């Protein structure tokens, strides 16, 4: 299994709008119909006592294998998921992608 975390640092004044955008954007593409796709979670940042403000939204996707994830990144569904992006001023930095393979 391969888990992909796509992280989006969002300015605190746009967190509510970004959460709505993310939920709507996911409904518009067919990631769940991609071969090898297993699961997706949309994660909203939550404050933790004494740890400061958290502004990182995360999309977690789980894939059967790396080949399935790579095929998705070349698909029409992937292109569709990157249309109508939110305004740049919502972001506090560049999005990041982390990919992990399960070892157990």
Secondary structure, DSSP 8 states (H G I E B T S, - for coil): -EEEEEEEEB-GGGHHHHHHHHHHHHHTS-GGGSTTEEEEEEE-----TTS----EEEEEEEESSHHHHHHHHTSHHHHHHTSS---GGGBSS--EEEEEE---
